[in-house]
């Protein structure tokens, strides 16, 4: 595992009590196009994702009991439907792990924001247990597990700063890119991914496929070229479903600040405007989540 993801690691003498603490990073979509729909109901997408320095924190401990228990600062997430629990169960069953796990989740990434927090948690649970239990899973095996868990999981399993994403999100091609700076903006209300995709209607006009141009711009670190090629097919739907987000984007535009919705929303981000972070804070409501981040 990328050493930057590991906060601490302790190997107990008797095995039980061994634990690992890891960062679980967020992502933003610099490009997102919907190319069609599979018979399974999933949408076929093409995207460029960027891993950013906004983190949840996971602590996984090998337990003497045989269960998987989760503890979280957000009580509504401390249940068997949590993707951390599902990922741990998947590994436990597939690799016949006899002991249990205690999972501590410190949640900082807003829920239902399009920042990929749940997918990241699932991926980092897999990577942490792999490291903790010495499973030595190769990349192909990790991707098979990630594909089973959800659409964005493989991006986080790739441990890439940037990647081109395809299929329903399971295909990952890491690419190079210079470090970017962002202000992450979240109004405090969530958007359901299923609702946003369900409301999306493909337009007859074909969008310019600028994935290759954007990948080139990222490698050069050319912010002007990056801005010109950033695209999100779901943005208008997200803005229609979240009027306060639409109003905020309008205010930012009036003040000359570029912003774009990430994923299916409801978070937005600015680009290469580090010096405008305070201005963004002054424009938007004080109750909003406004966070400075960069490529991680």
SEBA-561347 format. One record per residue (C-alpha): residue in three letters; y, z, x. Coordinates in nm, 4 decimals, decimal comma, m for minus. Example, Ala and Ser with C-alpha at 12.3 -4.5 7.8 and 13.67 -1.06 7.14 Angstrom:
   kekol         c2         c3         c1
     ala    m0,4500     0,7800     1,2300
     ser    m0,1060     0,7140     1,3670
//
This chain:
   kekol         c2         c3         c1
     unk     0,0000     0,0000     0,0000
     unk     0,3572    m0,0689     0,1105
     unk     0,4612     0,2504     0,2909
     unk     0,8030     0,2382     0,1182
     unk     0,6282     0,3069    m0,2118
     unk     0,4582     0,6236    m0,0839
     unk     0,6744     0,9352    m0,1055
     unk     0,4085     1,1787     0,0179
     unk     0,0328     1,2139     0,0548
     unk    m0,1899     1,5193     0,0961
     unk    m0,5630     1,5145     0,1643
     unk    m0,7238     1,8449     0,0696
     unk    m1,0188     1,9717     0,2762
     unk    m1,2503     1,9927    m0,0230
     unk    m1,1296     1,6567    m0,1679
     unk    m1,0235     1,8130    m0,4993
     unk    m0,6511     1,8729    m0,4982
     unk    m0,5827     1,5668    m0,2815
     unk    m0,2711     1,3987    m0,4136
     unk    m0,0373     1,1089    m0,3624
     unk     0,3211     1,0712    m0,4811
     unk     0,4584     0,7181    m0,5176
     unk     0,7692     0,5351    m0,6305
     unk     0,7251     0,3082    m0,9324
     unk     1,0075     0,0499    m0,9133
     unk     1,1798    m0,1486    m1,1875
     unk     1,2315    m0,5244    m1,1941
     unk     1,4802    m0,7735    m1,3296
     unk     1,4220    m1,1352    m1,4289
     unk     1,6557    m1,3740    m1,2499
     unk     1,4957    m1,6609    m1,4381
     unk     1,2866    m1,6632    m1,7551
     unk     1,1816    m1,9675    m1,9539
     unk     0,9310    m1,9833    m2,2390
     unk     0,7162    m2,2949    m2,1990
     unk     0,4812    m2,2565    m2,4945
     unk     0,2267    m2,0307    m2,6582
     unk    m0,1425    m1,9736    m2,5937
     unk    m0,4015    m1,9585    m2,8729
     unk    m0,4397    m1,5901    m2,7860
     unk    m0,0830    m1,5314    m2,9032
     unk     0,0656    m1,4742    m2,5576
     unk     0,3597    m1,6896    m2,4540
     unk     0,3418    m1,9153    m2,1512
     unk     0,6335    m1,8302    m1,9256
     unk     0,7943    m1,9308    m1,5999
     unk     1,0007    m1,6640    m1,4290
     unk     1,1459    m1,5328    m1,1064
     unk     1,1317    m1,1541    m1,0826
     unk     1,3084    m0,9234    m0,8386
     unk     1,1936    m0,5691    m0,7565
     unk     1,4884    m0,3259    m0,7547
     unk     1,5720     0,0238    m0,6327
     unk     1,5452     0,2041    m0,9655
     unk     1,2328     0,4179    m0,9708
     unk     1,0022     0,6282    m1,1812
     unk     0,7923     0,8695    m0,9761
     unk     0,4164     0,9157    m1,0082
     unk     0,2106     1,2042    m0,8692
     unk    m0,1655     1,1600    m0,8958
     unk    m0,3998     1,4459    m0,8085
     unk    m0,7799     1,4424    m0,7844
     unk    m0,8999     1,7052    m1,0307
     unk    m1,2215     1,9054    m1,0630
     unk    m1,2365     1,8271    m1,4346
     unk    m1,3634     1,4886    m1,5516
     unk    m1,0665     1,3954    m1,7720
     unk    m0,7454     1,2024    m1,7166
     unk    m0,4486     1,4210    m1,8043
     unk    m0,0864     1,3106    m1,8015
     unk     0,2296     1,5199    m1,7813
     unk     0,5682     1,3539    m1,8345
     unk     0,9329     1,4539    m1,8691
     unk     0,9395     1,2271    m2,1771
     unk     0,7004     1,4035    m2,4160
     unk     0,6479     1,0940    m2,6298
     unk     0,4844     0,9233    m2,3299
     unk     0,2337     1,1996    m2,2537
     unk    m0,0605     1,0579    m2,4474
     unk    m0,3696     0,8394    m2,4123
     unk    m0,1701     0,5225    m2,4896
     unk     0,0326     0,5597    m2,1702
     unk    m0,0417     0,2707    m1,9345
     unk    m0,0946     0,5139    m1,6461
     unk    m0,3816     0,6721    m1,8399
     unk    m0,5253     0,3330    m1,9354
     unk    m0,5079     0,2112    m1,5740
     unk    m0,6774     0,5267    m1,4448
     unk    m0,9503     0,4964    m1,7109
     unk    m1,0084     0,1331    m1,6159
     unk    m1,0659     0,2252    m1,2504
     unk    m1,2724     0,5317    m1,3384
     unk    m1,5090     0,3277    m1,5558
     unk    m1,5261     0,0161    m1,3389
     unk    m1,5910     0,2016    m1,0123
     unk    m1,7879     0,4914    m1,1652
     unk    m1,5489     0,7562    m1,0352
     unk    m1,6973     1,0920    m1,1280
     unk    m1,3934     1,3171    m1,0945
     unk    m1,0805     1,3242    m1,3068
     unk    m0,7089     1,2824    m1,2376
     unk    m0,3944     1,4756    m1,3201
     unk    m0,1034     1,2332    m1,3495
     unk     0,2572     1,3467    m1,3324
     unk     0,5149     1,0896    m1,4445
     unk     0,8854     1,1433    m1,3853
     unk     1,0451     0,8765    m1,6044
     unk     1,3837     0,7353    m1,5017
     unk     1,3516     0,3662    m1,5947
     unk     1,4748     0,3227    m1,9538
     unk     1,2000     0,2542    m2,2087
     unk     1,2111    m0,0798    m2,3923
     unk     1,4793    m0,2147    m2,1611
     unk     1,3102    m0,5222    m2,0095
     unk     1,3048    m0,3502    m1,6686
     unk     0,9242    m0,3380    m1,6544
     unk     0,8819     0,0384    m1,6290
     unk     0,5492     0,0568    m1,8141
     unk     0,3971    m0,2333    m1,6200
     unk     0,5187    m0,0815    m1,2945
     unk     0,3620     0,2546    m1,3865
     unk     0,0275     0,0837    m1,4554
     unk     0,0397    m0,1100    m1,1272
     unk     0,1363     0,1919    m0,9176
     unk    m0,1366     0,4006    m1,0797
     unk    m0,3885     0,1385    m0,9665
     unk    m0,2414     0,1202    m0,6154
     unk    m0,2187     0,5000    m0,5861
     unk    m0,5792     0,5608    m0,6943
     unk    m0,6946     0,2810    m0,4640
     unk    m0,5176     0,4572    m0,1755
     unk    m0,6197     0,8080    m0,2789
     unk    m0,9889     0,7297    m0,3335
     unk    m1,0306     0,4740    m0,0549
     unk    m1,1479     0,1948    m0,2853
     unk    m1,0077    m0,0754    m0,0508
     unk    m0,9478    m0,3233    m0,3346
     unk    m0,8459    m0,6721    m0,2220
     unk    m0,5592    m0,8680    m0,3756
     unk    m0,7794    m1,0825    m0,6017
     unk    m0,9505    m0,7742    m0,7427
     unk    m0,6154    m0,6045    m0,7977
     unk    m0,4884    m0,9099    m0,9849
     unk    m0,7990    m0,9134    m1,2061
     unk    m0,7322    m0,5503    m1,2969
     unk    m0,3634    m0,6210    m1,3507
     unk    m0,4335    m0,9197    m1,5774
     unk    m0,6406    m0,6908    m1,7952
     unk    m0,3627    m0,4309    m1,8105
     unk    m0,0657    m0,6475    m1,9086
     unk     0,1692    m0,9369    m1,8417
     unk     0,4033    m0,7943    m1,5747
     unk     0,1542    m0,5731    m1,3920
     unk     0,0532    m0,8286    m1,1279
     unk     0,4110    m0,8687    m1,0073
     unk     0,4185    m0,5005    m0,9121
     unk     0,0670    m0,5187    m0,7670
     unk     0,1872    m0,7996    m0,5392
     unk     0,4306    m0,5500    m0,3801
     unk     0,6773    m0,8397    m0,3403
     unk     1,0548    m0,8224    m0,3417
     unk     1,0749    m1,1565    m0,5228
     unk     0,8097    m1,3727    m0,6879
     unk     0,7676    m1,6749    m0,9135
     unk     0,5685    m1,5702    m1,2200
     unk     0,3600    m1,8050    m1,4353
     unk     0,1015    m1,8152    m1,7129
     unk     0,1445    m1,5160    m1,9424
     unk     0,2738    m1,3225    m1,6417
     unk    m0,0506    m1,2852    m1,4480
     unk     0,0154    m1,5639    m1,1944
     unk     0,2275    m1,4455    m0,9013
     unk     0,3675    m1,6417    m0,6079
     unk     0,5694    m1,4182    m0,3684
     unk     0,8845    m1,5818    m0,2280
     unk     1,1448    m1,4821     0,0298
     unk     1,4927    m1,3665    m0,0605
     unk     1,7951    m1,1876     0,0806
     unk     1,8876    m0,8428    m0,0521
     unk     2,1049    m0,8580    m0,3654
     unk     2,3198    m0,5887    m0,5259
     unk     2,3348    m0,5181    m0,8993
     unk     2,4754    m0,2899    m1,1624
     unk     2,2063    m0,2190    m1,4218
     unk     2,3415    m0,1665    m1,7734
     unk     2,1484    m0,0202    m2,0676
     unk     2,3053     0,0746    m2,4044
     unk     2,0577     0,3526    m2,4803
     unk     1,8712     0,1577    m2,7482
     unk     1,5460    m0,0328    m2,6995
     unk     1,4264    m0,3782    m2,7997
     unk     1,0612    m0,4426    m2,8819
     unk     0,9254    m0,7271    m2,6668
     unk     0,7083    m0,8502    m2,9544
     unk     1,0085    m0,8702    m3,1885
     unk     1,2219    m1,0621    m2,9371
     unk     0,9475    m1,3156    m2,8612
     unk     0,8679    m1,3395    m3,2326
     unk     1,2309    m1,4248    m3,3096
     unk     1,2557    m1,6828    m3,0302
     unk     1,2647    m2,0461    m3,1368
     unk     1,2437    m2,3111    m2,8638
     unk     1,5329    m2,5557    m2,8748
     unk     1,4783    m2,9291    m2,8781
     unk     1,7011    m2,9743    m2,5745
     unk     1,5102    m2,9196    m2,2523
     unk     1,6534    m2,6695    m2,0083
     unk     1,6954    m2,7745    m1,6494
     unk     1,4013    m2,6369    m1,4565
     unk     1,5933    m2,4649    m1,1794
     unk     1,3157    m2,2429    m1,0425
     unk     1,2981    m2,4282    m0,7104
     unk     1,6766    m2,4326    m0,6746
     unk     1,6952    m2,0604    m0,7485
     unk     1,4177    m1,9863    m0,4992
     unk     1,6153    m2,1831    m0,2388
     unk     1,9351    m1,9924    m0,3247
     unk     1,7551    m1,6556    m0,2939
     unk     1,6237    m1,7465     0,0494
     unk     1,9772    m1,8396     0,1612
     unk     2,1343    m1,5383    m0,0098
     unk     2,3914    m1,7714    m0,1723
     unk     2,5234    m1,5638    m0,4650
     unk     2,7288    m1,8506    m0,6105
     unk     2,4237    m2,0770    m0,6186
     unk     2,2093    m1,7944    m0,7548
     unk     2,4523    m1,7371    m1,0436
     unk     2,4537    m2,1069    m1,1260
     unk     2,0752    m2,1124    m1,1559
     unk     2,0045    m1,7798    m1,3278
     unk     1,8661    m1,8346    m1,6774
     unk     1,7017    m1,6374    m1,9585
     unk     1,5722    m1,8251    m2,2640
     unk     1,5436    m1,4942    m2,4541
     unk     1,8990    m1,3750    m2,3954
     unk     2,0572    m1,5108    m2,7139
     unk     1,7792    m1,3578    m2,9241
     unk     1,8229    m1,0205    m2,7521
     unk     2,2006    m1,0324    m2,8016
     unk     2,1580    m1,1140    m3,1724
     unk     1,9180    m0,8239    m3,2182
     unk     2,1379    m0,5802    m3,0251
     unk     2,4996    m0,6332    m3,1276
     unk     2,6340    m0,3583    m2,9023
     unk     2,4830    m0,5415    m2,6062
     unk     2,6470    m0,8645    m2,7219
     unk     2,9836    m0,6886    m2,7489
     unk     2,9400    m0,5410    m2,3996
     unk     2,8594    m0,8806    m2,2495
     unk     3,1753    m1,0170    m2,4119
     unk     3,3879    m0,7367    m2,2640
     unk     3,2410    m0,7923    m1,9185
     unk     3,3089    m1,1652    m1,9462
     unk     3,6708    m1,0993    m2,0437
     unk     3,7047    m0,9017    m1,7215
     unk     3,5467    m1,1786    m1,5137
     unk     3,2171    m0,9968    m1,4613
     unk     2,8957    m1,2005    m1,4694
     unk     2,6048    m1,0386    m1,6527
     unk     2,2622    m1,1450    m1,7752
     unk     1,9958    m0,9852    m1,9963
     unk     1,6708    m0,9105    m1,8138
     unk     1,3375    m0,9968    m1,9742
     unk     1,3419    m0,9427    m2,3491
     unk     1,6195    m0,6822    m2,3133
     unk     1,7877    m0,4537    m2,3855
     unk     1,9155    m0,4038    m2,0291
     unk     2,1591    m0,6328    m1,8486
     unk     2,2500    m0,6702    m1,4829
     unk     2,5417    m0,7956    m1,2768
     unk     2,5024    m0,9843    m0,9520
     unk     2,6579    m0,9516    m0,6044
     unk     2,9519    m0,7541    m0,7415
     unk     2,9106    m0,4190    m0,5706
     unk     3,2860    m0,3641    m0,5639
     unk     3,3008    m0,3970    m0,9463
     unk     3,0565    m0,1142    m1,0196
     unk     3,3333     0,1351    m1,1040
     unk     3,5082    m0,1248    m1,3166
     unk     3,1901    m0,1740    m1,5195
     unk     3,1700     0,2034    m1,5701
     unk     3,5292     0,2071    m1,6991
     unk     3,4734    m0,0854    m1,9391
     unk     3,1533     0,0363    m2,1045
     unk     3,0886     0,3535    m2,3102
     unk     3,0311     0,6694    m2,1064
     unk     2,7037     0,7328    m2,2888
     unk     2,5480     0,4128    m2,1530
     unk     2,3033     0,4094    m1,8622
     unk     2,4865     0,2400    m1,5715
     unk     2,3034     0,2353    m1,2412
     unk     2,3756     0,0757    m0,9047
     unk     2,0673    m0,0936    m0,7540
     unk     1,9639    m0,3500    m0,4986
     unk     1,6597    m0,5546    m0,4046
     unk     1,3761    m0,3274    m0,2959
//
